[in-house]
Amino acid sequence: RRGGRAMKRDQAVGVLRFEGASSDEGPDPAEVAKLEAAMAGLPGDQREAVFLKVWQEMTFAQIAELTGVPADTAASRYRYGIDKLKKLLGGHEP
């Protein structure tokens, strides 16, 4: 049961697309493509934690409940994911 739930969550955040990237008011399409590629390069659990924290604005407690891990683990996954994104993006925050 847990494996199926995790697979569905991973599929939901597996490919991240940012809307508005092609508009004049939105972010630079090249930067968006770099961020999408960097997110795709994260391990699934880290990608999930970053996505839920940054784009869904969830707390670590909420992420922990959703993913079935302790809040400290959710926070660690987020922190490791952010660190990897910084390296992949040349020091820029997502």
C-alpha positions as CSV (number, residue, x, y, z in Angstrom):
1,R,0.0,0.0,0.0
2,R,2.7,2.5,1.0
3,G,4.7,1.7,-2.2
4,G,1.7,2.5,-4.4
5,R,1.1,5.8,-2.6
6,A,4.7,6.8,-2.9
7,M,4.7,6.0,-6.6
8,K,1.7,8.1,-7.2
9,R,3.3,11.1,-5.3
10,D,6.5,10.6,-7.3
11,Q,4.6,10.6,-10.5
12,A,2.8,13.8,-9.5
13,V,6.0,15.7,-8.9
14,G,8.2,13.7,-11.2
15,V,8.1,16.2,-14.1
16,L,7.7,19.7,-13.0
17,R,6.6,22.3,-15.5
18,F,6.3,26.0,-14.7
19,E,3.6,28.0,-16.4
20,G,4.0,31.5,-17.6
21,A,7.6,30.9,-18.7
22,S,6.9,32.2,-22.2
23,S,5.1,35.4,-21.3
24,D,6.8,38.7,-21.2
25,E,5.9,39.1,-17.5
26,G,7.0,35.7,-16.5
27,P,10.5,34.3,-15.8
28,D,13.1,33.8,-18.5
29,P,12.3,30.6,-20.4
30,A,16.0,29.6,-20.3
31,E,16.0,29.9,-16.5
32,V,12.8,28.0,-16.2
33,A,14.2,25.2,-18.3
34,K,17.3,25.0,-16.1
35,L,15.2,24.9,-13.0
36,E,13.0,22.1,-14.5
37,A,16.1,20.1,-15.4
38,A,17.6,20.6,-12.0
39,M,14.4,19.5,-10.3
40,A,14.3,16.4,-12.5
41,G,17.8,15.6,-11.5
42,L,17.0,15.4,-7.8
43,P,16.2,12.0,-6.1
44,G,12.4,11.6,-5.9
45,D,12.1,12.1,-2.2
46,Q,14.1,15.3,-2.3
47,R,12.2,16.6,-5.4
48,E,8.9,15.9,-3.6
49,A,10.0,17.7,-0.4
50,V,11.2,20.8,-2.4
51,F,8.1,20.9,-4.5
52,L,5.7,20.5,-1.6
53,K,7.6,23.1,0.5
54,V,8.3,25.7,-2.1
55,W,5.4,25.5,-4.6
56,Q,2.7,24.0,-2.4
57,E,3.7,26.1,0.6
58,M,3.3,23.1,3.0
59,T,4.9,22.9,6.4
60,F,7.3,20.1,7.3
61,A,4.6,18.6,9.5
62,Q,2.2,18.6,6.6
63,I,4.8,17.1,4.3
64,A,5.6,14.5,6.9
65,E,2.0,13.5,7.3
66,L,1.5,13.2,3.5
67,T,4.7,11.2,2.9
68,G,4.6,9.1,6.0
69,V,8.0,10.1,7.4
70,P,9.0,12.1,10.5
71,A,9.0,15.9,10.2
72,D,12.8,15.9,10.7
73,T,13.2,13.6,7.7
74,A,11.0,15.8,5.6
75,A,13.1,18.8,6.6
76,S,16.3,16.9,5.8
77,R,15.1,15.9,2.4
78,Y,14.1,19.5,1.6
79,R,17.5,20.8,2.9
80,Y,19.5,18.2,0.8
81,G,17.3,19.0,-2.2
82,I,17.9,22.7,-1.9
83,D,21.6,22.2,-1.5
84,K,21.7,20.1,-4.7
85,L,19.6,22.7,-6.6
86,K,22.0,25.4,-5.5
87,K,25.0,23.4,-6.9
88,L,23.2,22.5,-10.1
89,L,22.0,26.1,-10.7
90,G,25.3,27.8,-9.8
91,G,24.4,29.1,-6.4
92,H,21.0,30.6,-7.2
93,E,18.0,29.9,-4.9
94,P,15.0,28.1,-6.6
